[in-house]
């Protein structure tokens, strides 16, 4: 991973706030003038905003995404490491979710459940798989690991950066039911990114977790 990080914590905060404000403005003000935005349109809008804002800040400082690990160097090994880490984090995710909901809540809802439980066939899973298995991992790893974690790590250390970025990752999902799970997985993804220097590894791991959970839910495998 390239160091030092050229963007400031103020820029990190600005990106997170701009993501929220610009997304709300588009979805609540602009889109209704032309059409009713379906949930998938809202999600795609959010992902595009996340990627665009991160790219703009990096470009502003004269860098490129490859400098921060988003490249196809050693694709096979990075993909294999990402899959292995994803399998481990999937188990950690399920365990932390069960402990959290057992202690604090009687039930929980995963963000992918609403989309997947309505699927009558694999064809109906195409959009959830695209959103949860590809769009979300790419955009969220760019924002929370490449951009937020990198900035925090050089200022508060590896574990402080991992915990801080994971907390932000969890809080911006706006649901208390997934809090422990997202913090746990967020820490794991941050450490994976720091260890490998490859954002591709983190994206693959994130994608594996989301895709596996959707598949398990679709086949009614009781893990939730």
N, CA and C atoms as a LAMMPS dump frame, in Angstrom:
ITEM: TIMESTEP
0
ITEM: NUMBER OF ATOMS
672
ITEM: BOX BOUNDS ff ff ff
-5.0000000000000000e+02 5.0000000000000000e+02
-5.0000000000000000e+02 5.0000000000000000e+02
-5.0000000000000000e+02 5.0000000000000000e+02
ITEM: ATOMS id mol type element x y z
1 1 1 N 0.846 -1.202 0
2 1 2 C 0 0 0
3 1 3 C 0.878 1.248 0
4 2 1 N 0.512 2.188 -0.848
5 2 2 C 1.304 3.408 -0.976
6 2 3 C 1.142 4.29 0.258
7 3 1 N 2.22 4.948 0.674
8 3 2 C 2.173 5.86 1.823
9 3 3 C 3.117 7.022 1.521
10 4 1 N 2.918 8.199 2.127
11 4 2 C 1.809 8.526 3.018
12 4 3 C 0.517 8.784 2.254
13 5 1 N -0.581 8.753 2.967
14 5 2 C -1.879 9.005 2.348
15 5 3 C -2.019 10.507 2.108
16 6 1 N -2.27 10.937 0.878
17 6 2 C -2.294 12.374 0.594
18 6 3 C -3.59 13.069 1.004
19 7 1 N -4.675 12.338 1.125
20 7 2 C -5.927 13.007 1.479
21 7 3 C -6.075 13.096 2.987
22 8 1 N -6.784 14.101 3.444
23 8 2 C -6.924 14.372 4.868
24 8 3 C -8.182 13.717 5.434
25 9 1 N -8.261 13.716 6.774
26 9 2 C -9.461 13.201 7.424
27 9 3 C -10.671 14.085 7.112
28 10 1 N -10.426 15.377 6.9
29 10 2 C -11.527 16.267 6.511
30 10 3 C -12.105 15.847 5.169
31 11 1 N -11.228 15.433 4.273
32 11 2 C -11.706 14.969 2.967
33 11 3 C -12.459 13.649 3.098
34 12 1 N -12.014 12.789 4.002
35 12 2 C -12.73 11.535 4.251
36 12 3 C -14.141 11.834 4.754
37 13 1 N -14.227 12.729 5.747
38 13 2 C -15.529 13.109 6.286
39 13 3 C -16.393 13.756 5.204
40 14 1 N -15.783 14.612 4.379
41 14 2 C -16.53 15.293 3.325
42 14 3 C -17.102 14.299 2.322
43 15 1 N -16.329 13.284 1.981
44 15 2 C -16.799 12.279 1.027
45 15 3 C -17.989 11.513 1.595
46 16 1 N -17.907 11.128 2.871
47 16 2 C -19.023 10.393 3.476
48 16 3 C -20.287 11.256 3.534
49 17 1 N -20.129 12.517 3.878
50 17 2 C -21.285 13.407 3.935
51 17 3 C -21.847 13.698 2.55
52 18 1 N -20.963 13.928 1.584
53 18 2 C -21.407 14.186 0.22
54 18 3 C -22.113 12.981 -0.372
55 19 1 N -21.643 11.81 -0.021
56 19 2 C -22.315 10.595 -0.489
57 19 3 C -23.775 10.585 -0.035
58 20 1 N -23.986 10.874 1.242
59 20 2 C -25.339 10.885 1.782
60 20 3 C -26.187 11.994 1.169
61 21 1 N -25.65 13.206 1.167
62 21 2 C -26.421 14.361 0.714
63 21 3 C -26.735 14.299 -0.775
64 22 1 N -25.744 13.938 -1.575
65 22 2 C -25.988 13.867 -3.022
66 22 3 C -26.931 12.726 -3.356
67 23 1 N -26.808 11.611 -2.642
68 23 2 C -27.72 10.5 -2.864
69 23 3 C -29.147 10.87 -2.522
70 24 1 N -29.341 11.512 -1.372
71 24 2 C -30.679 11.938 -0.971
72 24 3 C -31.262 12.948 -1.952
73 25 1 N -30.424 13.864 -2.412
74 25 2 C -30.896 14.888 -3.355
75 25 3 C -31.359 14.252 -4.664
76 26 1 N -30.575 13.293 -5.167
77 26 2 C -30.957 12.64 -6.42
78 26 3 C -32.23 11.823 -6.265
79 27 1 N -32.273 11.024 -5.174
80 27 2 C -33.38 10.089 -4.99
81 27 3 C -34.668 10.788 -4.567
82 28 1 N -34.552 11.816 -3.728
83 28 2 C -35.746 12.468 -3.196
84 28 3 C -36.2 13.68 -4.012
85 29 1 N -35.282 14.297 -4.755
86 29 2 C -35.634 15.534 -5.467
87 29 3 C -35.597 15.353 -6.985
88 30 1 N -34.472 14.886 -7.51
89 30 2 C -34.297 14.832 -8.963
90 30 3 C -35.06 13.674 -9.596
91 31 1 N -34.871 12.467 -9.096
92 31 2 C -35.524 11.313 -9.71
93 31 3 C -37.048 11.428 -9.748
94 32 1 N -37.711 11.88 -8.659
95 32 2 C -39.178 11.973 -8.702
96 32 3 C -39.721 12.903 -9.785
97 33 1 N -38.888 13.809 -10.266
98 33 2 C -39.326 14.685 -11.352
99 33 3 C -39.492 13.925 -12.661
100 34 1 N -38.813 12.786 -12.758
101 34 2 C -38.796 12.054 -14.019
102 34 3 C -39.403 10.656 -13.918
103 35 1 N -39.166 9.984 -12.785
104 35 2 C -39.656 8.606 -12.653
105 35 3 C -39.615 8.194 -11.185
106 36 1 N -40.281 7.079 -10.897
107 36 2 C -40.236 6.493 -9.561
108 36 3 C -39.018 5.582 -9.477
109 37 1 N -38.104 5.892 -8.591
110 37 2 C -36.86 5.136 -8.482
111 37 3 C -37.083 3.832 -7.728
112 38 1 N -36.881 2.717 -8.411
113 38 2 C -36.964 1.406 -7.77
114 38 3 C -35.795 1.232 -6.811
115 39 1 N -35.893 0.319 -5.846
116 39 2 C -34.796 0.12 -4.887
117 39 3 C -33.453 -0.159 -5.556
118 40 1 N -33.467 -0.91 -6.667
119 40 2 C -32.2 -1.224 -7.316
120 40 3 C -31.57 0.025 -7.938
121 41 1 N -32.406 0.965 -8.383
122 41 2 C -31.888 2.225 -8.926
123 41 3 C -31.224 3.032 -7.817
124 42 1 N -31.84 3.047 -6.654
125 42 2 C -31.278 3.755 -5.503
126 42 3 C -29.917 3.16 -5.129
127 43 1 N -29.847 1.82 -5.124
128 43 2 C -28.582 1.168 -4.758
129 43 3 C -27.492 1.439 -5.778
130 44 1 N -27.826 1.344 -7.055
131 44 2 C -26.839 1.623 -8.096
132 44 3 C -26.368 3.069 -8.011
133 45 1 N -27.299 3.981 -7.766
134 45 2 C -26.935 5.393 -7.61
135 45 3 C -25.926 5.572 -6.489
136 46 1 N -26.194 4.935 -5.362
137 46 2 C -25.293 5.041 -4.217
138 46 3 C -23.914 4.504 -4.542
139 47 1 N -23.848 3.359 -5.233
140 47 2 C -22.547 2.761 -5.581
141 47 3 C -21.759 3.665 -6.527
142 48 1 N -22.453 4.237 -7.496
143 48 2 C -21.777 5.129 -8.458
144 48 3 C -21.24 6.363 -7.75
145 49 1 N -22.025 6.917 -6.841
146 49 2 C -21.583 8.087 -6.087
147 49 3 C -20.346 7.756 -5.26
148 50 1 N -20.347 6.624 -4.584
149 50 2 C -19.213 6.215 -3.757
150 50 3 C -17.936 6.111 -4.582
151 51 1 N -18.022 5.389 -5.69
152 51 2 C -16.844 5.202 -6.548
153 51 3 C -16.388 6.534 -7.13
154 52 1 N -17.352 7.339 -7.579
155 52 2 C -17.007 8.619 -8.192
156 52 3 C -16.318 9.572 -7.23
157 53 1 N -16.816 9.668 -6.006
158 53 2 C -16.219 10.579 -5.026
159 53 3 C -14.807 10.136 -4.641
160 54 1 N -14.62 8.847 -4.428
161 54 2 C -13.283 8.344 -4.082
162 54 3 C -12.313 8.617 -5.227
163 55 1 N -12.737 8.319 -6.444
164 55 2 C -11.866 8.545 -7.594
165 55 3 C -11.513 10.023 -7.73
166 56 1 N -12.481 10.908 -7.513
167 56 2 C -12.225 12.342 -7.653
168 56 3 C -11.161 12.82 -6.665
169 57 1 N -11.238 12.366 -5.414
170 57 2 C -10.259 12.799 -4.415
171 57 3 C -8.873 12.256 -4.747
172 58 1 N -8.806 10.978 -5.122
173 58 2 C -7.509 10.394 -5.476
174 58 3 C -6.928 11.107 -6.693
175 59 1 N -7.754 11.356 -7.686
176 59 2 C -7.3 12.06 -8.885
177 59 3 C -6.851 13.476 -8.552
178 60 1 N -7.548 14.123 -7.643
179 60 2 C -7.199 15.476 -7.214
180 60 3 C -5.779 15.52 -6.67
181 61 1 N -5.365 14.456 -5.981
182 61 2 C -4.033 14.41 -5.385
183 61 3 C -2.996 13.778 -6.318
184 62 1 N -3.35 13.625 -7.581
185 62 2 C -2.392 13.152 -8.573
186 62 3 C -2.133 11.665 -8.537
187 63 1 N -2.994 10.909 -7.911
188 63 2 C -2.8 9.466 -7.832
189 63 3 C -3.74 8.725 -8.75
190 64 1 N -3.674 7.403 -8.676
191 64 2 C -4.613 6.563 -9.408
192 64 3 C -4.955 5.357 -8.543
193 65 1 N -5.996 4.666 -8.908
194 65 2 C -6.499 3.576 -8.077
195 65 3 C -5.5 2.432 -7.95
196 66 1 N -4.662 2.237 -8.968
197 66 2 C -3.662 1.165 -8.902
198 66 3 C -2.652 1.418 -7.793
199 67 1 N -2.389 2.695 -7.484
200 67 2 C -1.464 3.021 -6.399
201 67 3 C -1.958 2.478 -5.061
202 68 1 N -3.263 2.27 -4.953
203 68 2 C -3.864 1.869 -3.684
204 68 3 C -4.417 0.456 -3.722
205 69 1 N -3.854 -0.333 -4.635
206 69 2 C -4.144 -1.764 -4.616
207 69 3 C -5.242 -2.237 -5.528
208 70 1 N -5.885 -1.322 -6.265
209 70 2 C -6.942 -1.748 -7.17
210 70 3 C -6.339 -1.98 -8.551
211 71 1 N -5.718 -3.138 -8.694
212 71 2 C -5.091 -3.503 -9.956
213 71 3 C -5.249 -5.003 -10.168
214 72 1 N -4.909 -5.451 -11.361
215 72 2 C -5.019 -6.871 -11.69
216 72 3 C -3.67 -7.575 -11.632
217 73 1 N -2.728 -7.024 -10.887
218 73 2 C -1.455 -7.716 -10.686
219 73 3 C -1.681 -8.973 -9.85
220 74 1 N -1.032 -10.066 -10.22
221 74 2 C -1.155 -11.364 -9.55
222 74 3 C -2.634 -11.721 -9.341
223 75 1 N -3.424 -11.711 -10.404
224 75 2 C -4.874 -11.926 -10.249
225 75 3 C -5.227 -13.28 -9.653
226 76 1 N -4.505 -14.328 -10.057
227 76 2 C -4.844 -15.673 -9.579
228 76 3 C -4.599 -15.799 -8.083
229 77 1 N -3.414 -15.374 -7.632
230 77 2 C -3.086 -15.497 -6.212
231 77 3 C -3.97 -14.58 -5.367
232 78 1 N -4.22 -13.364 -5.846
233 78 2 C -5.078 -12.447 -5.095
234 78 3 C -6.518 -12.959 -5.019
235 79 1 N -6.981 -13.561 -6.118
236 79 2 C -8.323 -14.12 -6.125
237 79 3 C -8.414 -15.29 -5.146
238 80 1 N -7.388 -16.137 -5.132
239 80 2 C -7.38 -17.296 -4.228
240 80 3 C -7.339 -16.853 -2.77
241 81 1 N -6.497 -15.865 -2.473
242 81 2 C -6.423 -15.344 -1.106
243 81 3 C -7.75 -14.716 -0.705
244 82 1 N -8.355 -13.989 -1.621
245 82 2 C -9.642 -13.37 -1.335
246 82 3 C -10.728 -14.387 -1.05
247 83 1 N -10.773 -15.463 -1.831
248 83 2 C -11.755 -16.522 -1.599
249 83 3 C -11.538 -17.194 -0.25
250 84 1 N -10.278 -17.484 0.063
251 84 2 C -9.972 -18.128 1.347
252 84 3 C -10.361 -17.231 2.513
253 85 1 N -9.988 -15.956 2.41
254 85 2 C -10.348 -15.019 3.468
255 85 3 C -11.857 -14.847 3.556
256 86 1 N -12.532 -14.836 2.42
257 86 2 C -13.979 -14.708 2.418
258 86 3 C -14.66 -15.861 3.122
259 87 1 N -14.133 -17.078 2.925
260 87 2 C -14.706 -18.245 3.595
261 87 3 C -14.555 -18.133 5.107
262 88 1 N -13.39 -17.693 5.545
263 88 2 C -13.156 -17.521 6.985
264 88 3 C -14.063 -16.433 7.541
265 89 1 N -14.134 -15.305 6.846
266 89 2 C -14.953 -14.19 7.321
267 89 3 C -16.446 -14.519 7.269
268 90 1 N -16.849 -15.379 6.342
269 90 2 C -18.244 -15.813 6.318
270 90 3 C -18.594 -16.539 7.611
271 91 1 N -17.704 -17.449 8.028
272 91 2 C -17.941 -18.172 9.278
273 91 3 C -17.939 -17.225 10.469
274 92 1 N -17.003 -16.288 10.482
275 92 2 C -16.94 -15.3 11.559
276 92 3 C -18.195 -14.437 11.555
277 93 1 N -18.657 -14.064 10.364
278 93 2 C -19.846 -13.239 10.237
279 93 3 C -21.069 -13.937 10.807
280 94 1 N -21.263 -15.191 10.436
281 94 2 C -22.426 -15.943 10.915
282 94 3 C -22.373 -16.116 12.428
283 95 1 N -21.17 -16.429 12.941
284 95 2 C -21.019 -16.635 14.379
285 95 3 C -21.298 -15.344 15.148
286 96 1 N -20.724 -14.228 14.694
287 96 2 C -20.919 -12.958 15.398
288 96 3 C -22.374 -12.517 15.328
289 97 1 N -23.021 -12.772 14.201
290 97 2 C -24.424 -12.406 14.059
291 97 3 C -25.297 -13.203 15.03
292 98 1 N -25.013 -14.495 15.147
293 98 2 C -25.804 -15.335 16.052
294 98 3 C -25.616 -14.934 17.507
295 99 1 N -24.371 -14.674 17.883
296 99 2 C -24.1 -14.268 19.263
297 99 3 C -24.794 -12.95 19.561
298 100 1 N -24.662 -11.997 18.649
299 100 2 C -25.227 -10.66 18.85
300 100 3 C -26.746 -10.712 18.966
301 101 1 N -27.384 -11.437 18.048
302 101 2 C -28.84 -11.484 18.071
303 101 3 C -29.369 -12.327 19.23
304 102 1 N -28.584 -13.32 19.664
305 102 2 C -28.999 -14.132 20.811
306 102 3 C -28.965 -13.316 22.096
307 103 1 N -27.936 -12.5 22.244
308 103 2 C -27.76 -11.722 23.473
309 103 3 C -28.661 -10.491 23.494
310 104 1 N -28.761 -9.8 22.346
311 104 2 C -29.436 -8.498 22.343
312 104 3 C -30.809 -8.491 21.673
313 105 1 N -31.025 -9.362 20.699
314 105 2 C -32.27 -9.322 19.952
315 105 3 C -32.807 -10.73 19.736
316 106 1 N -34.108 -10.822 19.544
317 106 2 C -34.728 -12.119 19.302
318 106 3 C -34.667 -12.524 17.841
319 107 1 N -34.455 -11.574 16.96
320 107 2 C -34.365 -11.884 15.537
321 107 3 C -33.488 -10.842 14.858
322 108 1 N -33.083 -11.129 13.634
323 108 2 C -32.267 -10.182 12.889
324 108 3 C -32.653 -10.218 11.424
325 109 1 N -32.291 -9.147 10.74
326 109 2 C -32.522 -9.085 9.312
327 109 3 C -31.226 -8.721 8.629
328 110 1 N -30.848 -9.525 7.666
329 110 2 C -29.667 -9.236 6.879
330 110 3 C -30.079 -8.362 5.7
331 111 1 N -29.234 -7.44 5.265
332 111 2 C -29.617 -6.524 4.189
333 111 3 C -29.976 -7.199 2.874
334 112 1 N -29.521 -8.415 2.651
335 112 2 C -29.809 -9.101 1.403
336 112 3 C -31.078 -9.942 1.456
337 113 1 N -31.62 -10.145 2.646
338 113 2 C -32.763 -11.043 2.796
339 113 3 C -33.964 -10.581 1.99
340 114 1 N -34.308 -9.307 2.104
341 114 2 C -35.51 -8.797 1.444
342 114 3 C -35.478 -9.031 -0.055
343 115 1 N -34.309 -8.894 -0.667
344 115 2 C -34.197 -9.084 -2.106
345 115 3 C -34.243 -10.561 -2.48
346 116 1 N -33.534 -11.382 -1.719
347 116 2 C -33.386 -12.787 -2.09
348 116 3 C -34.632 -13.6 -1.77
349 117 1 N -35.313 -13.299 -0.686
350 117 2 C -36.461 -14.115 -0.293
351 117 3 C -37.631 -13.988 -1.268
352 118 1 N -37.593 -12.964 -2.115
353 118 2 C -38.631 -12.805 -3.125
354 118 3 C -38.302 -13.537 -4.422
355 119 1 N -37.103 -14.075 -4.519
356 119 2 C -36.677 -14.742 -5.751
357 119 3 C -37.332 -16.116 -5.88
358 120 1 N -37.999 -16.331 -7.007
359 120 2 C -38.632 -17.622 -7.255
360 120 3 C -37.721 -18.561 -8.04
361 121 1 N -36.693 -18.016 -8.68
362 121 2 C -35.76 -18.823 -9.455
363 121 3 C -34.411 -18.118 -9.486
364 122 1 N -33.414 -18.81 -10.036
365 122 2 C -32.092 -18.206 -10.161
366 122 3 C -32.133 -16.967 -11.039
367 123 1 N -33.069 -16.96 -11.997
368 123 2 C -33.195 -15.779 -12.859
369 123 3 C -33.554 -14.547 -12.033
370 124 1 N -34.377 -14.76 -11.006
371 124 2 C -34.775 -13.65 -10.139
372 124 3 C -33.63 -13.192 -9.239
373 125 1 N -32.588 -14.003 -9.144
374 125 2 C -31.444 -13.645 -8.304
375 125 3 C -30.406 -12.812 -9.051
376 126 1 N -30.609 -12.634 -10.36
377 126 2 C -29.593 -11.942 -11.158
378 126 3 C -29.299 -10.542 -10.618
379 127 1 N -30.358 -9.778 -10.348
380 127 2 C -30.158 -8.41 -9.869
381 127 3 C -29.574 -8.372 -8.458
382 128 1 N -30.106 -9.147 -7.492
383 128 2 C -29.467 -9.172 -6.167
384 128 3 C -28.003 -9.603 -6.215
385 129 1 N -27.698 -10.572 -7.077
386 129 2 C -26.301 -11.013 -7.188
387 129 3 C -25.42 -9.917 -7.774
388 130 1 N -25.957 -9.188 -8.732
389 130 2 C -25.189 -8.081 -9.316
390 130 3 C -24.935 -7.001 -8.282
391 131 1 N -25.987 -6.65 -7.532
392 131 2 C -25.867 -5.576 -6.541
393 131 3 C -25.033 -6.004 -5.342
394 132 1 N -25.366 -7.165 -4.771
395 132 2 C -24.694 -7.609 -3.553
396 132 3 C -23.383 -8.309 -3.782
397 133 1 N -23.267 -8.977 -4.936
398 133 2 C -22.053 -9.749 -5.188
399 133 3 C -20.981 -9.02 -5.959
400 134 1 N -21.344 -7.921 -6.603
401 134 2 C -20.35 -7.181 -7.397
402 134 3 C -20.336 -5.691 -7.074
403 135 1 N -21.483 -5.016 -7.262
404 135 2 C -21.506 -3.555 -7.1
405 135 3 C -21.163 -3.133 -5.675
406 136 1 N -21.786 -3.758 -4.697
407 136 2 C -21.521 -3.377 -3.303
408 136 3 C -20.077 -3.656 -2.884
409 137 1 N -19.528 -4.859 -3.16
410 137 2 C -18.132 -5.093 -2.764
411 137 3 C -17.146 -4.111 -3.391
412 138 1 N -17.31 -3.813 -4.676
413 138 2 C -16.377 -2.891 -5.336
414 138 3 C -16.471 -1.499 -4.72
415 139 1 N -17.692 -0.963 -4.64
416 139 2 C -17.869 0.404 -4.148
417 139 3 C -17.508 0.524 -2.674
418 140 1 N -17.949 -0.425 -1.853
419 140 2 C -17.716 -0.319 -0.414
420 140 3 C -16.246 -0.551 -0.058
421 141 1 N -15.565 -1.439 -0.771
422 141 2 C -14.135 -1.614 -0.498
423 141 3 C -13.348 -0.376 -0.907
424 142 1 N -13.743 0.274 -1.972
425 142 2 C -13.072 1.515 -2.357
426 142 3 C -13.27 2.597 -1.305
427 143 1 N -14.502 2.73 -0.808
428 143 2 C -14.786 3.809 0.137
429 143 3 C -14.271 3.499 1.54
430 144 1 N -14.574 2.315 2.046
431 144 2 C -14.289 2.031 3.453
432 144 3 C -12.883 1.495 3.7
433 145 1 N -12.326 0.738 2.787
434 145 2 C -10.983 0.212 2.991
435 145 3 C -9.932 1.086 2.297
436 146 1 N -10.016 1.218 0.98
437 146 2 C -9.005 1.998 0.26
438 146 3 C -8.954 3.434 0.771
439 147 1 N -10.101 4.067 0.901
440 147 2 C -10.137 5.497 1.198
441 147 3 C -10.141 5.797 2.691
442 148 1 N -11.065 5.191 3.44
443 148 2 C -11.218 5.514 4.863
444 148 3 C -10.171 4.815 5.721
445 149 1 N -10.019 3.517 5.556
446 149 2 C -9.054 2.775 6.365
447 149 3 C -7.628 3.277 6.134
448 150 1 N -7.254 3.506 4.881
449 150 2 C -5.894 3.972 4.587
450 150 3 C -5.578 5.271 5.308
451 151 1 N -6.547 6.175 5.318
452 151 2 C -6.345 7.465 5.969
453 151 3 C -6.239 7.307 7.485
454 152 1 N -7.09 6.474 8.069
455 152 2 C -7.059 6.275 9.518
456 152 3 C -5.816 5.506 9.952
457 153 1 N -5.392 4.553 9.159
458 153 2 C -4.266 3.713 9.551
459 153 3 C -2.99 4.515 9.791
460 154 1 N -2.707 5.49 8.913
461 154 2 C -1.469 6.249 9.054
462 154 3 C -1.539 7.231 10.223
463 155 1 N -2.727 7.426 10.757
464 155 2 C -2.89 8.389 11.85
465 155 3 C -3.096 7.72 13.209
466 156 1 N -3.781 6.583 13.234
467 156 2 C -4.069 5.926 14.525
468 156 3 C -3.587 4.485 14.567
469 157 1 N -2.839 4.053 13.557
470 157 2 C -2.28 2.713 13.576
471 157 3 C -3.182 1.686 12.909
472 158 1 N -2.629 0.485 12.744
473 158 2 C -3.332 -0.575 12.03
474 158 3 C -4.66 -0.929 12.681
475 159 1 N -4.62 -1.237 13.983
476 159 2 C -5.842 -1.689 14.648
477 159 3 C -6.835 -0.553 14.869
478 160 1 N -6.324 0.635 15.145
479 160 2 C -7.212 1.784 15.267
480 160 3 C -7.895 2.092 13.94
481 161 1 N -7.126 1.998 12.857
482 161 2 C -7.699 2.239 11.539
483 161 3 C -8.707 1.18 11.151
484 162 1 N -8.379 -0.087 11.468
485 162 2 C -9.295 -1.183 11.139
486 162 3 C -10.604 -1.045 11.905
487 163 1 N -10.503 -0.761 13.21
488 163 2 C -11.707 -0.621 14.029
489 163 3 C -12.511 0.615 13.637
490 164 1 N -11.814 1.739 13.421
491 164 2 C -12.509 2.969 13.06
492 164 3 C -13.235 2.859 11.733
493 165 1 N -12.561 2.311 10.716
494 165 2 C -13.198 2.179 9.403
495 165 3 C -14.325 1.16 9.44
496 166 1 N -14.16 0.094 10.251
497 166 2 C -15.223 -0.907 10.379
498 166 3 C -16.448 -0.322 11.074
499 167 1 N -16.219 0.528 12.062
500 167 2 C -17.34 1.171 12.754
501 167 3 C -18.103 2.088 11.801
502 168 1 N -17.379 2.837 10.994
503 168 2 C -18.026 3.706 10.006
504 168 3 C -18.784 2.86 8.985
505 169 1 N -18.156 1.782 8.534
506 169 2 C -18.775 0.83 7.604
507 169 3 C -20.101 0.309 8.165
508 170 1 N -20.099 -0.047 9.44
509 170 2 C -21.312 -0.588 10.073
510 170 3 C -22.364 0.499 10.276
511 171 1 N -21.944 1.652 10.769
512 171 2 C -22.897 2.722 11.074
513 171 3 C -23.604 3.238 9.826
514 172 1 N -22.903 3.267 8.696
515 172 2 C -23.506 3.783 7.475
516 172 3 C -24.442 2.79 6.8
517 173 1 N -24.604 1.611 7.412
518 173 2 C -25.654 0.704 6.94
519 173 3 C -26.974 0.966 7.666
520 174 1 N -26.935 1.784 8.71
521 174 2 C -28.126 2.281 9.385
522 174 3 C -29.079 1.175 9.859
523 175 1 N -28.537 0.138 10.45
524 175 2 C -29.39 -0.9 11.021
525 175 3 C -28.66 -1.575 12.171
526 176 1 N -29.223 -1.497 13.361
527 176 2 C -28.576 -2.015 14.557
528 176 3 C -28.457 -3.529 14.537
529 177 1 N -29.331 -4.201 13.763
530 177 2 C -29.311 -5.657 13.735
531 177 3 C -28.022 -6.22 13.15
532 178 1 N -27.386 -5.484 12.234
533 178 2 C -26.182 -6.023 11.6
534 178 3 C -24.903 -5.425 12.182
535 179 1 N -25.03 -4.658 13.271
536 179 2 C -23.915 -3.866 13.773
537 179 3 C -22.674 -4.707 14.078
538 180 1 N -22.832 -5.725 14.924
539 180 2 C -21.683 -6.534 15.326
540 180 3 C -21.092 -7.275 14.138
541 181 1 N -21.973 -7.816 13.297
542 181 2 C -21.508 -8.564 12.132
543 181 3 C -20.682 -7.685 11.197
544 182 1 N -21.178 -6.485 10.91
545 182 2 C -20.482 -5.602 9.976
546 182 3 C -19.178 -5.061 10.551
547 183 1 N -19.149 -4.801 11.843
548 183 2 C -17.896 -4.36 12.458
549 183 3 C -16.86 -5.476 12.39
550 184 1 N -17.279 -6.703 12.706
551 184 2 C -16.361 -7.837 12.678
552 184 3 C -15.819 -8.071 11.279
553 185 1 N -16.71 -8.119 10.31
554 185 2 C -16.288 -8.337 8.921
555 185 3 C -15.456 -7.154 8.423
556 186 1 N -15.849 -5.938 8.797
557 186 2 C -15.105 -4.755 8.378
558 186 3 C -13.663 -4.762 8.871
559 187 1 N -13.469 -5.187 10.11
560 187 2 C -12.102 -5.302 10.64
561 187 3 C -11.315 -6.332 9.841
562 188 1 N -11.949 -7.479 9.571
563 188 2 C -11.277 -8.522 8.807
564 188 3 C -10.888 -8.066 7.416
565 189 1 N -11.765 -7.355 6.744
566 189 2 C -11.467 -6.868 5.401
567 189 3 C -10.366 -5.811 5.411
568 190 1 N -10.362 -4.963 6.425
569 190 2 C -9.303 -3.95 6.542
570 190 3 C -7.947 -4.615 6.764
571 191 1 N -7.905 -5.609 7.639
572 191 2 C -6.647 -6.32 7.898
573 191 3 C -6.183 -7.075 6.657
574 192 1 N -7.121 -7.648 5.927
575 192 2 C -6.773 -8.337 4.682
576 192 3 C -6.161 -7.366 3.679
577 193 1 N -6.763 -6.197 3.547
578 193 2 C -6.242 -5.175 2.636
579 193 3 C -4.85 -4.721 3.066
580 194 1 N -4.67 -4.506 4.371
581 194 2 C -3.361 -4.08 4.868
582 194 3 C -2.31 -5.165 4.67
583 195 1 N -2.691 -6.4 4.89
584 195 2 C -1.745 -7.52 4.791
585 195 3 C -1.313 -7.779 3.351
586 196 1 N -2.261 -7.746 2.411
587 196 2 C -1.95 -8.08 1.022
588 196 3 C -1.571 -6.869 0.181
589 197 1 N -2.061 -5.686 0.572
590 197 2 C -1.854 -4.5 -0.252
591 197 3 C -2.704 -4.516 -1.505
592 198 1 N -3.6 -5.493 -1.608
593 198 2 C -4.438 -5.637 -2.802
594 198 3 C -5.899 -5.413 -2.439
595 199 1 N -6.508 -4.422 -3.055
596 199 2 C -7.93 -4.215 -2.836
597 199 3 C -8.74 -5.32 -3.502
598 200 1 N -8.17 -5.934 -4.54
599 200 2 C -8.858 -7.035 -5.204
600 200 3 C -9.147 -8.166 -4.225
601 201 1 N -8.202 -8.461 -3.331
602 201 2 C -8.422 -9.503 -2.32
603 201 3 C -9.622 -9.174 -1.457
604 202 1 N -9.707 -7.941 -1.006
605 202 2 C -10.818 -7.525 -0.156
606 202 3 C -12.133 -7.554 -0.925
607 203 1 N -12.117 -7.148 -2.18
608 203 2 C -13.329 -7.174 -2.998
609 203 3 C -13.822 -8.603 -3.187
610 204 1 N -12.896 -9.513 -3.499
611 204 2 C -13.27 -10.926 -3.696
612 204 3 C -13.826 -11.52 -2.406
613 205 1 N -13.176 -11.232 -1.273
614 205 2 C -13.648 -11.749 0.014
615 205 3 C -15.043 -11.212 0.329
616 206 1 N -15.235 -9.927 0.134
617 206 2 C -16.534 -9.287 0.378
618 206 3 C -17.599 -9.89 -0.54
619 207 1 N -17.252 -10.066 -1.801
620 207 2 C -18.178 -10.647 -2.758
621 207 3 C -18.544 -12.076 -2.385
622 208 1 N -17.56 -12.838 -1.926
623 208 2 C -17.824 -14.228 -1.525
624 208 3 C -18.816 -14.28 -0.365
625 209 1 N -18.62 -13.421 0.624
626 209 2 C -19.516 -13.402 1.786
627 209 3 C -20.946 -13.102 1.351
628 210 1 N -21.12 -12.037 0.578
629 210 2 C -22.459 -11.647 0.155
630 210 3 C -23.116 -12.705 -0.732
631 211 1 N -22.344 -13.222 -1.702
632 211 2 C -22.891 -14.214 -2.63
633 211 3 C -23.241 -15.508 -1.913
634 212 1 N -22.349 -15.954 -1.018
635 212 2 C -22.604 -17.186 -0.278
636 212 3 C -23.847 -17.059 0.595
637 213 1 N -24.016 -15.918 1.24
638 213 2 C -25.194 -15.728 2.088
639 213 3 C -26.473 -15.715 1.262
640 214 1 N -26.417 -15.118 0.089
641 214 2 C -27.596 -15.126 -0.768
642 214 3 C -27.93 -16.541 -1.232
643 215 1 N -26.895 -17.299 -1.596
644 215 2 C -27.125 -18.671 -2.048
645 215 3 C -27.67 -19.541 -0.921
646 216 1 N -27.111 -19.406 0.267
647 216 2 C -27.581 -20.184 1.409
648 216 3 C -29.023 -19.831 1.759
649 217 1 N -29.336 -18.565 1.665
650 217 2 C -30.704 -18.133 1.948
651 217 3 C -31.669 -18.669 0.894
652 218 1 N -31.255 -18.61 -0.369
653 218 2 C -32.101 -19.089 -1.458
654 218 3 C -32.408 -20.575 -1.317
655 219 1 N -31.414 -21.338 -0.88
656 219 2 C -31.598 -22.783 -0.715
657 219 3 C -32.104 -23.153 0.679
658 220 1 N -32.494 -22.134 1.461
659 220 2 C -33.102 -22.334 2.773
660 220 3 C -32.18 -23.076 3.74
661 221 1 N -30.894 -22.757 3.65
662 221 2 C -29.932 -23.297 4.615
663 221 3 C -29.964 -22.396 5.844
664 222 1 N -30.295 -22.969 6.993
665 222 2 C -30.545 -22.176 8.206
666 222 3 C -29.246 -21.717 8.845
667 223 1 N -28.761 -20.531 8.424
668 223 2 C -27.588 -19.953 9.075
669 223 3 C -27.935 -18.642 9.755
670 224 1 N -29.088 -18.048 9.459
671 224 2 C -29.445 -16.733 9.991
672 224 3 C -30.248 -16.875 11.275
